[in-house]
Amino acid sequence: MQNILLGILLISCVVVIISTMFMEPKAEGMGSISGSSANVFGKTASRGKEKLL
């Protein structure tokens, strides 16, 4: 019984992870999986760090 519940939990976790990976980001530049170049400092890290210094 415990193995069946563990299997169901594992499958549901994988489904949730995969479904969130395929979701489109709501705001532009917020998708880490889609290869977005925006970060904390702005469009690119090098330009943002140079501006900060």
Jmol script that loads the backbone (N, CA, C; Angstrom):
load data "model"
ATOM      1  N   MET A   1       0.816  -1.194   0.000  1.00  0.00           N
ATOM      2  CA  MET A   1       0.000   0.000   0.000  1.00  0.00           C
ATOM      3  C   MET A   1       0.863   1.264   0.000  1.00  0.00           C
ATOM      4  N   GLN A   2       1.919   1.242   0.802  1.00  0.00           N
ATOM      5  CA  GLN A   2       2.798   2.404   0.889  1.00  0.00           C
ATOM      6  C   GLN A   2       3.537   2.624  -0.432  1.00  0.00           C
ATOM      7  N   ASN A   3       3.925   1.544  -1.100  1.00  0.00           N
ATOM      8  CA  ASN A   3       4.617   1.669  -2.389  1.00  0.00           C
ATOM      9  C   ASN A   3       3.714   2.271  -3.459  1.00  0.00           C
ATOM     10  N   ILE A   4       2.442   1.938  -3.422  1.00  0.00           N
ATOM     11  CA  ILE A   4       1.499   2.487  -4.397  1.00  0.00           C
ATOM     12  C   ILE A   4       1.351   3.992  -4.198  1.00  0.00           C
ATOM     13  N   LEU A   5       1.205   4.424  -2.953  1.00  0.00           N
ATOM     14  CA  LEU A   5       1.088   5.852  -2.662  1.00  0.00           C
ATOM     15  C   LEU A   5       2.365   6.601  -3.016  1.00  0.00           C
ATOM     16  N   LEU A   6       3.509   5.976  -2.783  1.00  0.00           N
ATOM     17  CA  LEU A   6       4.782   6.593  -3.143  1.00  0.00           C
ATOM     18  C   LEU A   6       4.901   6.749  -4.657  1.00  0.00           C
ATOM     19  N   GLY A   7       4.455   5.764  -5.389  1.00  0.00           N
ATOM     20  CA  GLY A   7       4.471   5.840  -6.847  1.00  0.00           C
ATOM     21  C   GLY A   7       3.555   6.933  -7.376  1.00  0.00           C
ATOM     22  N   ILE A   8       2.364   7.047  -6.795  1.00  0.00           N
ATOM     23  CA  ILE A   8       1.433   8.102  -7.203  1.00  0.00           C
ATOM     24  C   ILE A   8       2.014   9.474  -6.887  1.00  0.00           C
ATOM     25  N   LEU A   9       2.639   9.621  -5.735  1.00  0.00           N
ATOM     26  CA  LEU A   9       3.260  10.887  -5.353  1.00  0.00           C
ATOM     27  C   LEU A   9       4.393  11.250  -6.299  1.00  0.00           C
ATOM     28  N   LEU A  10       5.216  10.292  -6.657  1.00  0.00           N
ATOM     29  CA  LEU A  10       6.331  10.534  -7.564  1.00  0.00           C
ATOM     30  C   LEU A  10       5.842  10.956  -8.948  1.00  0.00           C
ATOM     31  N   ILE A  11       4.852  10.271  -9.461  1.00  0.00           N
ATOM     32  CA  ILE A  11       4.308  10.602 -10.778  1.00  0.00           C
ATOM     33  C   ILE A  11       3.670  11.985 -10.771  1.00  0.00           C
ATOM     34  N   SER A  12       2.930  12.305  -9.718  1.00  0.00           N
ATOM     35  CA  SER A  12       2.293  13.622  -9.663  1.00  0.00           C
ATOM     36  C   SER A  12       3.324  14.737  -9.533  1.00  0.00           C
ATOM     37  N   CYS A  13       4.410  14.496  -8.809  1.00  0.00           N
ATOM     38  CA  CYS A  13       5.476  15.499  -8.702  1.00  0.00           C
ATOM     39  C   CYS A  13       6.124  15.755 -10.055  1.00  0.00           C
ATOM     40  N   VAL A  14       6.389  14.715 -10.801  1.00  0.00           N
ATOM     41  CA  VAL A  14       6.997  14.862 -12.122  1.00  0.00           C
ATOM     42  C   VAL A  14       6.057  15.617 -13.059  1.00  0.00           C
ATOM     43  N   VAL A  15       4.767  15.324 -13.001  1.00  0.00           N
ATOM     44  CA  VAL A  15       3.792  16.011 -13.849  1.00  0.00           C
ATOM     45  C   VAL A  15       3.736  17.500 -13.509  1.00  0.00           C
ATOM     46  N   VAL A  16       3.762  17.839 -12.225  1.00  0.00           N
ATOM     47  CA  VAL A  16       3.723  19.251 -11.821  1.00  0.00           C
ATOM     48  C   VAL A  16       4.982  19.978 -12.279  1.00  0.00           C
ATOM     49  N   ILE A  17       6.135  19.356 -12.130  1.00  0.00           N
ATOM     50  CA  ILE A  17       7.394  19.983 -12.545  1.00  0.00           C
ATOM     51  C   ILE A  17       7.413  20.215 -14.053  1.00  0.00           C
ATOM     52  N   ILE A  18       7.017  19.225 -14.821  1.00  0.00           N
ATOM     53  CA  ILE A  18       7.020  19.355 -16.278  1.00  0.00           C
ATOM     54  C   ILE A  18       6.007  20.398 -16.737  1.00  0.00           C
ATOM     55  N   SER A  19       4.837  20.420 -16.113  1.00  0.00           N
ATOM     56  CA  SER A  19       3.826  21.399 -16.531  1.00  0.00           C
ATOM     57  C   SER A  19       4.251  22.824 -16.205  1.00  0.00           C
ATOM     58  N   THR A  20       4.964  23.045 -15.109  1.00  0.00           N
ATOM     59  CA  THR A  20       5.434  24.396 -14.804  1.00  0.00           C
ATOM     60  C   THR A  20       6.590  24.807 -15.707  1.00  0.00           C
ATOM     61  N   MET A  21       7.379  23.858 -16.173  1.00  0.00           N
ATOM     62  CA  MET A  21       8.468  24.190 -17.087  1.00  0.00           C
ATOM     63  C   MET A  21       7.944  24.645 -18.443  1.00  0.00           C
ATOM     64  N   PHE A  22       6.804  24.130 -18.870  1.00  0.00           N
ATOM     65  CA  PHE A  22       6.256  24.482 -20.176  1.00  0.00           C
ATOM     66  C   PHE A  22       5.339  25.694 -20.142  1.00  0.00           C
ATOM     67  N   MET A  23       5.104  26.277 -18.974  1.00  0.00           N
ATOM     68  CA  MET A  23       4.255  27.465 -18.883  1.00  0.00           C
ATOM     69  C   MET A  23       4.989  28.678 -19.435  1.00  0.00           C
ATOM     70  N   GLU A  24       4.256  29.550 -20.094  1.00  0.00           N
ATOM     71  CA  GLU A  24       4.813  30.793 -20.609  1.00  0.00           C
ATOM     72  C   GLU A  24       4.902  31.795 -19.463  1.00  0.00           C
ATOM     73  N   PRO A  25       5.974  32.575 -19.410  1.00  0.00           N
ATOM     74  CA  PRO A  25       6.077  33.591 -18.359  1.00  0.00           C
ATOM     75  C   PRO A  25       5.058  34.703 -18.576  1.00  0.00           C
ATOM     76  N   LYS A  26       4.516  35.244 -17.475  1.00  0.00           N
ATOM     77  CA  LYS A  26       3.507  36.299 -17.581  1.00  0.00           C
ATOM     78  C   LYS A  26       4.136  37.649 -17.884  1.00  0.00           C
ATOM     79  N   ALA A  27       5.339  37.886 -17.407  1.00  0.00           N
ATOM     80  CA  ALA A  27       6.020  39.150 -17.661  1.00  0.00           C
ATOM     81  C   ALA A  27       7.221  38.904 -18.561  1.00  0.00           C
ATOM     82  N   GLU A  28       7.524  39.862 -19.405  1.00  0.00           N
ATOM     83  CA  GLU A  28       8.657  39.722 -20.310  1.00  0.00           C
ATOM     84  C   GLU A  28       9.956  39.730 -19.513  1.00  0.00           C
ATOM     85  N   GLY A  29      10.845  38.798 -19.810  1.00  0.00           N
ATOM     86  CA  GLY A  29      12.132  38.741 -19.140  1.00  0.00           C
ATOM     87  C   GLY A  29      12.120  37.982 -17.833  1.00  0.00           C
ATOM     88  N   MET A  30      11.058  37.265 -17.533  1.00  0.00           N
ATOM     89  CA  MET A  30      10.986  36.562 -16.260  1.00  0.00           C
ATOM     90  C   MET A  30      11.176  35.051 -16.404  1.00  0.00           C
ATOM     91  N   GLY A  31      11.457  34.564 -17.601  1.00  0.00           N
ATOM     92  CA  GLY A  31      11.572  33.124 -17.802  1.00  0.00           C
ATOM     93  C   GLY A  31      13.002  32.643 -17.686  1.00  0.00           C
ATOM     94  N   SER A  32      13.321  31.919 -16.633  1.00  0.00           N
ATOM     95  CA  SER A  32      14.685  31.426 -16.474  1.00  0.00           C
ATOM     96  C   SER A  32      14.943  30.213 -17.358  1.00  0.00           C
ATOM     97  N   ILE A  33      13.924  29.429 -17.620  1.00  0.00           N
ATOM     98  CA  ILE A  33      14.101  28.240 -18.446  1.00  0.00           C
ATOM     99  C   ILE A  33      14.178  28.617 -19.920  1.00  0.00           C
ATOM    100  N   SER A  34      13.490  29.679 -20.308  1.00  0.00           N
ATOM    101  CA  SER A  34      13.465  30.062 -21.719  1.00  0.00           C
ATOM    102  C   SER A  34      14.706  30.821 -22.155  1.00  0.00           C
ATOM    103  N   GLY A  35      15.678  31.009 -21.294  1.00  0.00           N
ATOM    104  CA  GLY A  35      16.927  31.642 -21.678  1.00  0.00           C
ATOM    105  C   GLY A  35      16.888  33.147 -21.636  1.00  0.00           C
ATOM    106  N   SER A  36      16.177  33.692 -20.722  1.00  0.00           N
ATOM    107  CA  SER A  36      16.071  35.143 -20.607  1.00  0.00           C
ATOM    108  C   SER A  36      17.407  35.745 -20.203  1.00  0.00           C
ATOM    109  N   SER A  37      17.715  36.939 -20.718  1.00  0.00           N
ATOM    110  CA  SER A  37      18.996  37.569 -20.409  1.00  0.00           C
ATOM    111  C   SER A  37      18.871  38.621 -19.320  1.00  0.00           C
ATOM    112  N   ALA A  38      17.682  38.883 -18.840  1.00  0.00           N
ATOM    113  CA  ALA A  38      17.505  39.893 -17.793  1.00  0.00           C
ATOM    114  C   ALA A  38      17.909  39.307 -16.446  1.00  0.00           C
ATOM    115  N   ASN A  39      18.465  40.161 -15.598  1.00  0.00           N
ATOM    116  CA  ASN A  39      18.840  39.719 -14.263  1.00  0.00           C
ATOM    117  C   ASN A  39      18.639  40.861 -13.285  1.00  0.00           C
ATOM    118  N   VAL A  40      19.226  40.766 -12.117  1.00  0.00           N
ATOM    119  CA  VAL A  40      19.027  41.749 -11.065  1.00  0.00           C
ATOM    120  C   VAL A  40      19.521  43.124 -11.488  1.00  0.00           C
ATOM    121  N   PHE A  41      20.608  43.178 -12.248  1.00  0.00           N
ATOM    122  CA  PHE A  41      21.221  44.449 -12.607  1.00  0.00           C
ATOM    123  C   PHE A  41      20.619  45.073 -13.860  1.00  0.00           C
ATOM    124  N   GLY A  42      19.749  44.410 -14.546  1.00  0.00           N
ATOM    125  CA  GLY A  42      19.151  44.969 -15.759  1.00  0.00           C
ATOM    126  C   GLY A  42      19.204  43.981 -16.901  1.00  0.00           C
ATOM    127  N   LYS A  43      19.425  44.488 -18.111  1.00  0.00           N
ATOM    128  CA  LYS A  43      19.410  43.626 -19.293  1.00  0.00           C
ATOM    129  C   LYS A  43      20.554  42.628 -19.291  1.00  0.00           C
ATOM    130  N   THR A  44      21.769  43.090 -19.042  1.00  0.00           N
ATOM    131  CA  THR A  44      22.914  42.186 -18.997  1.00  0.00           C
ATOM    132  C   THR A  44      23.712  42.450 -17.736  1.00  0.00           C
ATOM    133  N   ALA A  45      24.355  41.424 -17.241  1.00  0.00           N
ATOM    134  CA  ALA A  45      25.083  41.550 -15.979  1.00  0.00           C
ATOM    135  C   ALA A  45      26.293  42.458 -16.113  1.00  0.00           C
ATOM    136  N   SER A  46      27.018  42.377 -17.222  1.00  0.00           N
ATOM    137  CA  SER A  46      28.239  43.175 -17.357  1.00  0.00           C
ATOM    138  C   SER A  46      27.930  44.666 -17.413  1.00  0.00           C
ATOM    139  N   ARG A  47      26.924  45.041 -18.170  1.00  0.00           N
ATOM    140  CA  ARG A  47      26.565  46.448 -18.264  1.00  0.00           C
ATOM    141  C   ARG A  47      26.018  46.958 -16.929  1.00  0.00           C
ATOM    142  N   GLY A  48      25.266  46.129 -16.224  1.00  0.00           N
ATOM    143  CA  GLY A  48      24.693  46.537 -14.947  1.00  0.00           C
ATOM    144  C   GLY A  48      25.745  46.698 -13.872  1.00  0.00           C
ATOM    145  N   LYS A  49      26.721  45.792 -13.847  1.00  0.00           N
ATOM    146  CA  LYS A  49      27.784  45.891 -12.851  1.00  0.00           C
ATOM    147  C   LYS A  49      28.670  47.096 -13.118  1.00  0.00           C
ATOM    148  N   GLU A  50      28.945  47.363 -14.394  1.00  0.00           N
ATOM    149  CA  GLU A  50      29.762  48.526 -14.742  1.00  0.00           C
ATOM    150  C   GLU A  50      29.050  49.818 -14.347  1.00  0.00           C
ATOM    151  N   LYS A  51      27.767  49.859 -14.559  1.00  0.00           N
ATOM    152  CA  LYS A  51      27.009  51.054 -14.206  1.00  0.00           C
ATOM    153  C   LYS A  51      26.977  51.233 -12.690  1.00  0.00           C
ATOM    154  N   LEU A  52      26.894  50.125 -11.963  1.00  0.00           N
ATOM    155  CA  LEU A  52      26.853  50.174 -10.504  1.00  0.00           C
ATOM    156  C   LEU A  52      28.171  50.663  -9.939  1.00  0.00           C
ATOM    157  N   LEU A  53      29.290  50.255 -10.538  1.00  0.00           N
ATOM    158  CA  LEU A  53      30.603  50.670 -10.047  1.00  0.00           C
ATOM    159  C   LEU A  53      30.887  52.088 -10.472  1.00  0.00           C
TER     160      LEU A  53
END
end "model"
wireframe off; spacefill off
backbone 0.3
color backbone group
